Structure formats: structure tokens, C-alpha cells
């Protein structure tokens, strides 16, 4: 089974490099792998793709040896582990506001004894059965060891429940969704204090934490605070390429 680059970084105390993608852009996967990103954050919460498109993206991530972290639109048990069977390496779960949600996700995506994931063994993650069905197979152990769960901290309730959430076995990363969390804290809220609270809870419970976006200065500060998952790119940055191209043409074309 393919080894997770994200988990390799997290387990060695380093920082996983993540870029976002929400559209069907095969070339983007190759570019992300080429520029040494560890994972692609595939956003299916806010973007729509067909099942076959998702399967194709997951297969291309496997081909180019880059993790695919799916931000899933569902918490349904069988649908979650089907993403893994199709080749996903991990999950970014929105709105993990309490420990019950975190425990539900872990139970759904981990094989016993860690969870209650259903066994098939014929998916891409098991090399379509070649890995799972051989007599000395370690597929079950490998699947539990090489897949990860990231819980997004995006609500005031989640901040109140941070220690209980962080204590859930099998939850690997506490991830600050700064836009949603800032929106829900309101104008009087202190987002910086909330981010520090997430970092502290992660440290207390031996978990990694991460955050999206920000300026280079902000990302550097988050890394100094111990962040081990930083999202610093996405396909929407292509708007800058088009903007610059348009400026060049404005200067060149009458």
C-alpha cells in the first residue's frame, strides 16, 4: 500500500505542505507533485464533481505519488470509506464541533480494532485485491497506519470542546478553518486567541494542528507556533496569472 507523505511529515515533527483543488484539473495534480507538495486538499464540500471524476483524480494522485485529502460533503459511513477504497489518503472533515463527531469519523474510516470500516479489499487502495488477498497481506494494518483524519475547528462549540476533540484516538490533526471560525466568532471574537487555543490543545494531546491561507509572514508565525499542516496554494491563484497576462496585453495590444 502506498505510504502517506503527510503522515511521514507529521510523525517526524515536520510540516506537511498542502495545496487546494476544487475542479477537475489533471495537470494540477502533476504540477503539485512536481513542486513537492505532500497533499492535495480536494474540496468536495463547496465544489461538485461526479463520482467518476473523483475516482480519476484519486487515481492520478496515486500515479504521481501525492496524498489526496478529501474534504467530503458527507459523514455517511459507507460513503466515507469508499473514498479510501478509491485511493484517498485522508479526510478533511468540516465542522468537527464535538468529540462525538470525531469518534464517528474515526470509527467509519478505520478497520477494527480502531474502528468499524467495512472490508472489501478490491479497491485501488489495495491494488484491486492484489495486496489484500495474498496470504501474508498486511493491508488492514497498512490501511489504518497510512490514512489520516483531519478535523476542522470552525465553531465556538468546537473551541469549547477542544480538549475532548483532541483526545479522540485516530484524529490526527486539528485544523483551523479561519474563514468559517472568524465568521462565527463575529466582530468581537479573537481569532488569534482561538488559533492559539487550538495549537495548545493539539500540544497537550500529542496531535498535529494546521491552518489554511495567510500571508508568508502569517504562515511563518503559524509554523513557529507548531503548525504541522499548512495550506499555501490553490487553483484559484490562476486568476493572478490571467490578471498579469491581461496587463501584458494591455501594454502590448492596441
C-alpha positions as CSV (number, residue, x, y, z in Angstrom):
1,X,0.0,0.0,0.0
2,X,1.2,3.5,-0.8
3,X,2.7,5.3,2.1
4,X,1.3,8.7,3.1
5,X,3.7,11.6,2.7
6,X,1.6,13.7,5.0
7,X,1.8,11.2,7.8
8,X,5.5,10.8,7.3
9,X,5.9,14.5,7.8
10,X,3.6,14.7,10.8
11,X,5.2,11.7,12.6
12,X,8.7,13.1,12.2
13,X,7.7,16.6,13.5
14,X,7.9,18.3,10.2
15,X,5.3,20.3,8.3
16,X,3.1,18.9,5.6
17,X,2.8,21.1,2.5
18,X,-0.8,21.2,1.1
19,X,-2.4,22.8,-1.8
20,X,-6.1,23.1,-2.6
21,X,-8.1,21.9,-5.6
22,X,-11.8,22.0,-6.3
23,X,-12.1,21.5,-10.0
24,X,-11.2,18.7,-12.4
25,X,-7.7,19.7,-13.4
26,X,-5.4,16.7,-14.1
27,X,-2.4,18.9,-14.9
28,X,-2.7,20.5,-11.5
29,X,-2.0,17.2,-9.8
30,X,1.2,16.7,-11.7
31,X,2.3,20.2,-11.0
32,X,1.6,19.9,-7.3
33,X,3.6,16.7,-7.1
34,X,6.4,18.2,-9.1
35,X,6.7,21.2,-6.8
36,X,6.9,18.9,-3.7
37,X,3.5,19.3,-2.2
38,X,2.7,16.4,0.1
39,X,-1.1,16.5,-0.4
40,X,-3.8,17.9,-2.5
41,X,-6.9,19.1,-0.5
42,X,-9.7,18.1,-2.7
43,X,-12.7,20.3,-1.8
44,X,-16.0,18.4,-2.3
45,X,-17.8,20.4,0.3
46,X,-18.1,23.5,-1.8
47,X,-17.4,22.1,-5.3
48,X,-19.4,19.4,-7.3
49,X,-17.8,16.5,-9.1
50,X,-19.1,13.3,-10.5
51,X,-18.1,10.1,-8.8
52,X,-16.0,9.1,-11.8
53,X,-14.2,12.4,-11.8
54,X,-13.3,11.9,-8.2
55,X,-12.1,8.4,-8.9
56,X,-10.0,9.7,-11.7
57,X,-8.4,12.4,-9.5
58,X,-7.7,9.9,-6.8
59,X,-6.1,7.5,-9.3
60,X,-3.9,10.3,-10.7
61,X,-2.8,11.3,-7.2
62,X,-1.7,7.7,-6.7
63,X,0.1,7.7,-10.0
64,X,2.0,10.9,-9.2
65,X,2.7,9.8,-5.5
66,X,0.9,12.7,-3.8
67,X,-1.7,12.3,-1.0
68,X,-5.3,13.3,-1.7
69,X,-7.1,14.7,1.4
70,X,-10.8,14.8,0.6
71,X,-12.9,17.5,2.2
72,X,-16.0,15.4,2.0
73,X,-19.6,16.6,1.7
74,X,-20.9,13.6,3.8
75,X,-20.3,12.0,7.1
76,X,-22.0,8.8,5.9
77,X,-20.1,5.7,7.0
78,X,-20.0,3.7,3.7
79,X,-19.5,6.8,1.5
80,X,-16.5,7.8,3.6
81,X,-14.6,4.6,3.3
82,X,-15.4,4.3,-0.4
83,X,-13.2,7.4,-0.9
84,X,-10.4,5.4,0.8
85,X,-11.1,2.4,-1.4
86,X,-10.8,4.6,-4.5
87,X,-7.4,5.9,-3.3
88,X,-7.9,8.8,-0.9
89,X,-5.2,9.1,1.7
90,X,-7.1,11.1,4.3
91,X,-10.1,13.3,5.1
92,X,-10.6,17.0,5.9
93,X,-13.9,16.8,7.9
94,X,-15.8,20.1,8.1
95,X,-17.4,21.3,11.4
96,X,-16.0,18.9,13.9
97,X,-17.7,20.7,16.7
98,X,-17.6,17.9,19.4
99,X,-15.9,14.6,20.2
100,X,-18.9,12.6,19.1
101,X,-18.4,13.7,15.5
102,X,-14.7,13.0,15.7
103,X,-15.3,9.5,17.1
104,X,-17.9,8.8,14.4
105,X,-15.5,9.7,11.6
106,X,-12.7,7.6,13.1
107,X,-15.0,4.6,13.5
108,X,-16.2,4.9,9.9
109,X,-12.7,5.0,8.3
110,X,-10.6,2.7,10.4
111,X,-10.7,-1.1,10.4
112,X,-11.1,-2.9,13.7
113,X,-9.9,-2.7,16.3
114,X,-9.5,1.0,15.8
115,X,-12.9,1.5,14.1
116,X,-15.6,-0.3,12.2
117,X,-14.8,0.2,8.5
118,X,-16.3,-2.4,6.2
119,X,-13.8,-4.7,4.4
120,X,-13.8,-5.2,0.6
121,X,-10.1,-5.2,-0.5
122,X,-10.9,-4.9,-4.2
123,X,-10.3,-1.1,-4.4
124,X,-7.4,0.9,-5.7
125,X,-6.0,1.3,-2.2
126,X,-5.5,-2.5,-2.0
127,X,-4.1,-2.6,-5.6
128,X,-7.5,-4.0,-6.7
129,X,-7.1,-7.0,-4.4
130,X,-3.5,-7.9,-5.2
131,X,-2.4,-6.5,-1.8
132,X,-5.4,-7.6,0.2
133,X,-5.9,-11.2,-0.9
134,X,-2.3,-12.6,-0.7
135,X,-1.6,-14.9,2.3
136,X,0.8,-12.6,4.0
137,X,-1.2,-9.4,3.4
138,X,-0.7,-6.5,5.8
139,X,-3.4,-4.5,4.1
140,X,-5.6,-4.0,7.1
141,X,-2.8,-2.7,9.3
142,X,-1.3,-0.6,6.5
143,X,-4.7,1.0,5.7
144,X,-5.1,2.0,9.4
145,X,-1.5,3.3,9.5
146,X,-1.3,5.1,6.2
147,X,-4.6,7.1,6.2
148,X,-5.4,10.1,8.3
149,X,-8.3,12.2,9.7
150,X,-8.2,16.0,9.9
151,X,-11.0,17.7,11.9
152,X,-11.8,21.3,11.1
153,X,-12.3,23.6,14.1
154,X,-14.8,26.1,12.7
155,X,-17.3,26.9,15.5
156,X,-17.4,28.4,19.0
157,X,-18.7,25.0,20.2
158,X,-15.5,23.3,18.9
159,X,-13.4,25.8,20.8
160,X,-15.3,24.9,24.0
161,X,-14.8,21.2,23.3
162,X,-11.2,21.3,22.1
163,X,-9.7,19.0,24.7
164,X,-12.4,16.4,24.3
165,X,-12.0,16.6,20.5
166,X,-8.2,16.4,20.6
167,X,-8.3,13.4,22.9
168,X,-10.1,11.2,20.4
169,X,-7.8,8.4,19.3
170,X,-7.4,8.3,15.5
171,X,-8.0,12.0,15.0
172,X,-4.6,13.1,13.6
173,X,-4.9,16.9,13.0
174,X,-6.9,19.8,14.4
175,X,-7.3,22.2,11.6
176,X,-8.4,25.8,11.9
177,X,-10.8,27.0,9.2
178,X,-10.1,30.7,9.7
179,X,-12.8,32.0,7.4
180,X,-15.7,30.0,9.0
181,X,-14.3,30.3,12.5
182,X,-13.8,34.0,12.2
183,X,-17.3,34.4,10.8
184,X,-18.9,32.5,13.7
185,X,-16.8,34.3,16.3
186,X,-18.1,37.6,14.9
187,X,-16.6,41.1,15.1
188,X,-16.0,40.8,18.8
189,X,-14.2,37.5,18.6
190,X,-10.5,37.0,18.8
191,X,-9.4,34.7,16.0
192,X,-5.7,34.9,17.0
193,X,-6.6,33.7,20.5
194,X,-8.7,30.9,19.0
195,X,-5.8,29.7,16.8
196,X,-3.5,29.7,19.9
197,X,-6.1,27.7,21.8
198,X,-6.1,25.1,19.0
199,X,-2.3,25.0,19.0
200,X,-2.3,24.5,22.8
201,X,-4.9,21.7,22.7
202,X,-3.0,19.9,20.0
203,X,0.2,20.1,22.0
204,X,-1.5,18.8,25.2
205,X,-2.8,15.8,23.4
206,X,0.1,15.0,21.1
207,X,-1.8,15.9,18.0
208,X,-0.7,18.0,15.0
209,X,-2.6,21.2,14.0
210,X,-2.8,23.2,10.8
211,X,-4.4,26.2,9.1
212,X,-5.2,27.4,5.7
213,X,-4.2,30.6,3.8
214,X,-2.4,33.6,5.1
215,X,0.5,35.8,4.0
216,X,4.1,34.4,4.1
217,X,4.5,36.2,7.4
218,X,1.4,34.6,8.9
219,X,2.4,31.2,7.7
220,X,5.8,31.6,9.2
221,X,4.3,32.6,12.5
222,X,1.9,29.6,12.5
223,X,4.9,27.3,11.8
224,X,6.7,28.9,14.8
225,X,3.6,28.2,16.8
226,X,4.0,24.5,15.9
227,X,1.6,24.1,12.9
228,X,2.4,20.9,11.0
229,X,-0.1,21.3,8.2
230,X,-0.1,24.5,6.1
231,X,-2.2,25.2,3.0
232,X,-0.5,27.7,0.9
233,X,-1.8,27.4,-2.7
234,X,-4.9,26.6,-4.7
235,X,-6.0,26.7,-8.3
236,X,-7.8,30.0,-7.8
237,X,-4.3,31.6,-7.8
238,X,-4.6,31.1,-11.6
239,X,-6.6,34.4,-11.5
240,X,-3.3,36.1,-10.9
241,X,-1.8,34.5,-14.0
242,X,-4.7,35.8,-16.1
243,X,-4.5,39.2,-14.5
244,X,-0.8,39.5,-15.3
245,X,-1.4,38.2,-18.8
246,X,-4.1,40.8,-19.3
247,X,-1.8,43.6,-18.1
248,X,0.9,42.5,-20.6
249,X,-1.6,42.5,-23.4
250,X,-2.9,45.9,-22.3
251,X,0.7,47.2,-22.7
252,X,1.2,45.4,-26.0
253,X,-2.0,45.3,-27.9
254,X,-3.8,48.5,-29.0
